Amino acid sequence: MTLMMCSITYAQRAEEVLGAAGYHTHCENNPDPEGCRYLLKVSGGDPDEALRLLADAGVKVRGVLDTDR
């Protein structure tokens, strides 16, 4: 899945939380000037569980672009 993150701080925190849970992540700049500044690609597990982990850790996600389902 690809998550839209509003800041590098949230993107890095999401990488920490999801990495500790066994997910693979990759952060990149969003080329769309109208969108959020960072995209976080997440693989290696259940997308719903990943979103729950982030919510429980207080990591704000601006949106989900795809879930690769």
Secondary structure by P-SEA (a helix, b strand, c coil): cbbbbccaaaaaaaaaaaaaacccbbbbbccccccccbbbbbccccaaaaaaaaaaacccccccccccc
